[in-house]
Amino acid sequence: MSITTNQQSAPTKKIGILTSGGDCPGLNAVIRSVVKASTLKGWDVYGIPYGTDGFIGIAEGKYHPEDLLLARHGYNLPGILKGIDVLQFLSGSVLGSLSKGHPEDSEIASKILKGYEILGLDALIVVGGDGSIDIIYELAIRGNWKMIAIPKTIDNDVPYTELAVGFTTAVEIVTQALYDLSFTAASHERVMIVQVMGRDAGHLALHAGIAGGADAIFVPELTPHLTPEILEGCCRQLARLRAEGRNFALIVVSEGVKNLEGNKEKYIADYLEKVIVEKMHVLCDADPAFCDLKAVDVRAMSLGHLQRSRPPLAMDRLLATVYGIKAVELIEREKFDRVVVWRGGKVRGLPLKPIIKIIQQCHHENRCAYPVEADSFMVKTARSLGIYLGESEISEGSIDPESLAILV
Ligand code: F6P
């Protein structure tokens, strides 16, 4: 009896895959999915090390193409964890990633193009955020590459996809951190201010803030910068909670929120701690009702890169796997220059060009390409729970019955 695979008789293909931009949980699951699906078709997959820098390495002879073949060499981890399948469990990127802007000069861009040519790829899968996809698309146009993009980022700010790889796990990490912090906060009757990543998008802070029980959430879309009114609103929220008998509070601030002067702070949580304490004193001078707050201890912390570095949750593994399979399918059908997206429970390959146009326009105007919408269901949910979102008055808020119509 002979063992058969569903290997196709269609001509073999050479495809490349690279990860670019900040790492996140699920990158290795995408790589594994692409390698598995391609190998079954008899294709070769080349893993490009460190984003487009890998092409420079190939052009300079640092990497030999044969050594980059993923299926042939696999990743032989210690003990029984051998081969390509274990990749779906691991965080980070086994290919390495690159967080650089546009290639500094045309000599570097030419080397990248030369490296691609040496490999003679039929298509390149780029696993990246909006910045990386934009930069690499420019190179793809110049080099006439056939590109498929897979969105990944804990910021979840790639337009037209409801989910980017890594986001769900990051939400879980931040949610768990908030839960953990509530015990130390309660033990010391403290207000904890927690800084969350997201660049100029507030999805991570908003989702995790709601799930983790935050009492105030500041995101750049609703609170582009702090104001005296917002600080007062926050102190009122803290005073209200104390009056209700809560002996601690959690404030989540997204890193994209700017200070009172409208400038970016490296540690906006530390800044917020300082100005909230100042505000508590000012309010007490004017109104004794606030004087209780003066005694409250406030502590700030930033969760930093811990938000990116856990094994992917099942949902991120599934998303990464489905995205990888879709990318391979698009290559097989020769539908190039596409970005794989998740919308309304469906996976699609949308044309890349118009999405790049939106990304470029937003970057040009210093706007987030896929911001939190002020009237989104998540924002309404936060308001309905009485979470302070930086509005000068706490809105009663209510869940729009129309948004529930789908369930009926
Ligand atoms: O885009 C992902 C992200 O983690 C952002 O949330 C954050 O601002 C940035 O990357 C941090 O980048 P770096 O790894 O270069 O510090």
Residues whose N, C-alpha, C, O or C-beta is under 5 A from the ligand:
A	BS01	F6P	G22 S99 D155 M197 G198 R199
